[in-house]
Amino acid sequence: MANIVTLTLNSSVDVQWEVDEAVPVKKLRSSAPLHFPGGGGINVSRVIRILGGHSIAIHTAGWYTGQFLRELVEAHGLLTRTISISQPTRSSATVFDRSTGQELRVTPPGPELTEAEWQTCLDAAFEYGADYIVATGSLPLGVPGDFYGRVAGIAKEKNTRLILDTSGPALIEALTVGVYLVKPNLGELEKLTGRKATTPEDQESLCREIVSAGKAEVVALTLGADGALLATRDVTVRLKSPDAKVKSAVGAGDSFVGGLTWGLASGRSLEDAFRLGVAAGTATVLTAGTELCRREDVERLYAEISVYSG
């Protein structure tokens, strides 16, 4: 079984409430709050755990919110390497409006890391001889924009497969070095390439362009309700998402990455791991807020995904 490390520099304590109606000024009576450990890599590790696997979740934690995060992570049964930081771990909020079925999401920028703190995160990623490193989410203040590029460079030297899910300059810097797999959504793909992808043919062409340029061996493009596209130098696979009643899209991308990574680490083919990723991402939209997927839903949806085209 391959070893997996997930990396979360901008971790968070996620809290969610439900209210009858979200209106200004009026005091909102809510459900009891639910708390979850959050941040891209932590979410990926949670999904891997849900599916029966293990990973080491490297994450930052600071002040009293950081202590709460440690307790939440432990409660979810995750193996962790915690990097202590001097500033507080951020708290993110999701409010579900029962009257409209819509969500309000509040995501603060998070703490500012010192050079020593982010350097410790970088070093820790390679302490465990991982076969796969999953780097996801935004970079906190104080972290250089080429941080994921540095991860990519060391991963290449050590023959480690880097799976990357981020955006903006951090994504561009990393792809300049080259990664094993990158997971953009449609908007990120268009910003990355500077061109619109309005048709399936456009999407395939832009994904193939990234592969041909040596920026990634694999591109896994997520398309929301329209499914996902997998592109390598040799093959293109498109999967349709199963029908699902959406409660929340929070964490769906992380769940996709978690399912795909666990599929690869457990010895599945790339195409089959991709199928598991789509099932995990779809299963997550069935749950509210940051609850993520349930294993029984993933297994049921995985069985429904059978139409490949490309």
N, C-alpha and C positions, 0 to 999 in steps of 0.2 A: 504494500500500500504506500503510495506516494505521500510525502509530508507536505503540509500546507501551512503557510504563515500568512495572516492578514495584517494589514498595516493601516492604522487609523490615527492620524495626527490630530484631527479636529473632532474628537469624540464628544458625545453629549448625553445628557439625561433627557429622555423624551417623555413628555407627559401628555396625556390626552383626556379630553372631557367631551361629553355630549350635552347639548342644551336644546330646549324646545324650539327656540328661535333666537338667532343672533341679531340683536338690535342695539343701536348705540344708546348710551346714557343709562338705560335700564339695567338694574342689577340682574345678572344672568344666573339662574339656578341651574346647577350642573349635576351630572352624575358624579359618583366618586371618581377621583382621578386614578388613571392607570399609568404606571411608570415602566419604562423599558430602557435598557442600555442601547445607545444609538451611535450613529456614525457609520460610514459606509462599510469599513472592514469588519466592525463588530457585527453589523447586520449580516454580512456574508458568513461570518463564523457561526452566527445563530442559525442560519439556514442549513449549513453543513451539519450542525449538531442535530437539528430537527430531522434531517434525512438519515441519521445514524452514523455520521462520520465525526472526525475530530480535526481540529486545526489549532494553531496557537495564535491568539488574537493579541497583537502588540498594539497598545493604545496608551494615550496620555491620560493623566488624571491629576487634577489639582484642587486644593482647598476642600470645603465641605461638600460641594457638588461632586468633586472627584471621589470622595470617600463613598458617597451614595452610589456613584457609578460602579465602584469596585464591588459593592454589595449586590447590585443588580446583575453584574456580569457573573458573579459567583452563583447567584440564584439560578441563572440560566445554564449552569454547568459547563461554562467555557474554560478552556485552558488559556491562561493569559500571561503576558509579560507587560507589566504596568510601568510606564515611564512617568515618574513624578515630575510635575511642573509647578512653577511658583504662582501662576495665575489660575483663577477658578475655571473648571470645566464648564462649558456652556450648558444651558437648558433650552430645549426646543419644545414648542407647544403645537398641538393639533386640537382644534375645536370643531366638532361635528354638529352641524345645524340640522336637527331632525325635520324641521319644516320644509327645507329645500333639498336635503340630501347632499348639501355641499360642505366642504371642509375649509376652514381657515387655518393656515399654517404659518407659524412664526419661527423663523430660523435666524438667530443672532450670529454675528461673525465669529465669536469664540475668543479664546485667549491669545495673547501674543507670546510666542515661544522664544526663548533665548537660543543663541547659537549652540550652547552646550546641550540644551534639551533636544533640539531637532537633530543634532549630530548623534546623540544617544539613540534616537529612534532609527536613524539610518544604520548605525552599527548593529542594533538589535535585530534588524530584519534578516541579517545573515549569520546570526549566532547558532541557528538550529539546523543548518544543512538542508534547508527546504528544497523540495523539487519544484514547488509552485509558490510564488509570492503574489498575493493579491493586494494591489494598491488602489484604493478607492477614496473618493470624496475630495473635498476642498482642502487647500493648504491654509493653515492658520496664519495670522499676522506674524511677521518675523522670520518666516520660513522662505528661503530663496525660491524663486519661480522655477528653477531647474532641479528642484529636489527629486522629483520623480525621474528626471533625466539621469541624475546621479544613481538612483536605484537601478535604472535600466542598464547603466554602464557596468556596475558591479555584477548585476545578474548575468550579463553577457560573459564576463570574465569567469564566472563560476558555473556557467552552463545551467543556470536556473531559469525556469520559465516565468516571466513576469506577465501577469494579467492586470490590465490597467483600465480603470473607469474614472475619468476625471474630465475636466473641460478647460477651455481658455488657454492661457500661456503655459500652464503646467502640462497640459496635454501636448501642445506643440513641441515643447522642449524635450519631452520624453520620446516622442515619435522621431525626433531628429536623431536620437541615439538608436532607436528601434526596440520593439517589444515583441513578446510572443503573441499576445492577443490583446486587442483593444476593443472596448464596447462603447461606441458612441450611440446616442439616439439620433433621430433624423436631423434635428436642429444643430446638434454638435457636428454631425457629418458635413452639413452644408457650410457651417462656419469654418471648419477645418480645411475644406477644399476650396472655399470661396465660390461655390456654384450651387444652384438649386438642383434638387433631386425630386422632381415632381412625378416621375414615372418609375415603375419597377426597373426598367432598363437603365435609367439614370442612376438609381441606387446601386445597382450591380456594378456599373461602370466606375463610380466613384470609390466604392469599396475595393474593387480590383486595382484601382490606381494606387491606393495606399499600400496594398500588398506588393505591387510591382516596383514601387519606389523603395522597398525594403524597410518601410516604417513599422510594419507589423506582419507577422506570418499569417495571422488570422484576424479578420474583422468580423465581429458579431454585432450587427446593426439591429437595435430594438426599435419596433415600429408601433408600440402600443397595441391597440385592438387589432391592428393589421398583422400582428405576428412579429417575425424576426427574419433576418437574412444572414447567412453565414457565407463568408467568402475566403477562399485560400487561393494559392497559385494554381491549383488543379481543379477545384470544384466550387460550385455555388449551390447553396441549399436554401430554400425559402420554406418556412413553416407558418401555417396559419394558427392563430391563437384560438383555443376552444372558446365557445360561448360562455360568458361569465357575467354575473350581475355584480357590477363594480360597487364596492363599498368605499374603497380608498386605494389610490395608486401609490401611496407612501411606501417606500421600500421595495417596490416591484422590480426596479432595476438591480438593486443589490441582491434580491432573491434570485433573479435570473443568473447573475454572476455566481452566486453560491451554488445553485444547482449545477451549472455548467462545470465549475471548478471541481466539485465533488465527483461529478461523472467522470471527468478526466483522471482525477487522482485514484479513483477506484477501478480504473482499467477499461472504461468504456471507450468506444470509438469517438472521434471528434463529433461526428454527426449525431450519435446517440446522446452524448453529453449535452449537445446543443438542444436536443429534444427535451432532456430533463430540465435544462435551464428555462425553456419556454414554459414548461409545466409549473415550475416553482414560481416564476414571475406571475403567471396567471393566477395561481392559487393564492398569492398574496393580495390580489385585488378583492378577494372574497372576504377579507378580514378588515376590521376598522383600524384606522390610525397606523401605528407602528407595530402592530401585533405580528406581522409577517405571516408566512404560510403555515398550513397544517399538513402533516405528512400524508394523511389519508386523502386529502384533496390533491396533493401533488401526484400521488400514485394513480388516482382516478383520471386526472387530466392527462397524465403521461400516456395512459392507455388510449386516450381519444386522439392523440396527435399522431397521425399516420400518413398525411398527405405531404410528400416532398415534391417540390418543383424547383427548377433552376436552369 
